[in-house]
Amino acid sequence: MWNVAGQLLLGVLGATVAYFGKDFIADTRDRFDKLDNKIEKLASNDARLEAKLDAKFDALIHSQLLDRVARLEDDRMSSSRGK
């Protein structure tokens, strides 16, 4: 009697775990998909921000180089006037 009741109980328990396990697995997949989408979105935003920062940095370097060239030309002009 105990053997039959134990098998029946294990069968019901197994069916319950299988039934709710599918939902758990589906929910977990959905959560991972959402997280994956967020990671891709953040990576895309990161790439755009990196490109913007690179452009601003390049513009700053270019501006500083132009300022330096202008100062060197001014120094050269003032030294040639002094001769």
C-alpha positions in Angstrom: 0.0 0.0 0.0 2.8 2.4 1.0 4.6 1.7 -2.2 1.6 2.6 -4.4 0.8 5.7 -2.4 4.5 6.8 -2.6 4.6 6.3 -6.3 1.3 8.2 -6.7 2.7 11.0 -4.5 5.9 11.1 -6.5 4.0 11.2 -9.8 1.8 14.1 -8.6 4.9 15.9 -7.3 6.7 15.3 -10.6 3.8 16.5 -12.7 3.4 19.6 -10.5 7.1 20.4 -10.9 7.0 19.8 -14.6 3.9 22.0 -15.0 5.2 24.9 -13.0 8.8 24.3 -14.2 7.7 25.2 -17.8 6.4 28.6 -16.6 9.5 29.2 -14.6 11.7 28.4 -17.5 9.7 30.6 -19.8 9.8 33.5 -17.3 13.5 33.0 -16.9 14.0 33.1 -20.7 11.9 36.2 -20.9 13.9 37.9 -18.2 17.2 36.9 -19.9 15.9 38.2 -23.3 14.9 41.5 -21.7 18.3 41.8 -20.0 20.1 40.9 -23.3 18.1 43.7 -25.0 19.0 46.2 -22.3 22.7 45.2 -22.6 22.6 45.6 -26.4 20.9 49.0 -26.0 23.5 50.1 -23.4 26.3 48.9 -25.7 24.8 50.9 -28.6 24.5 54.0 -26.4 28.0 53.5 -25.2 29.3 53.3 -28.8 27.4 56.5 -29.7 28.7 58.3 -26.6 32.3 57.1 -27.3 32.0 58.5 -30.9 30.7 61.8 -29.6 33.6 62.0 -27.0 36.1 61.1 -29.7 34.7 63.9 -32.0 34.8 66.4 -29.2 38.3 65.4 -28.2 39.5 65.6 -31.8 37.9 69.1 -32.1 39.6 70.2 -28.9 43.0 68.9 -30.0 42.5 70.6 -33.4 41.6 73.9 -31.7 44.6 73.7 -29.4 46.9 73.0 -32.4 45.4 76.0 -34.3 46.0 78.2 -31.2 49.5 76.9 -30.9 50.2 77.6 -34.6 48.8 81.1 -34.3 51.0 81.8 -31.2 54.1 80.5 -33.0 53.3 82.6 -36.0 52.8 85.7 -33.8 56.1 84.9 -32.0 57.9 84.6 -35.4 56.4 87.8 -36.7 57.3 89.7 -33.5 60.8 88.3 -33.5 61.3 89.2 -37.2 60.1 92.8 -36.5 62.6 93.0 -33.7 65.6 92.3 -35.9 
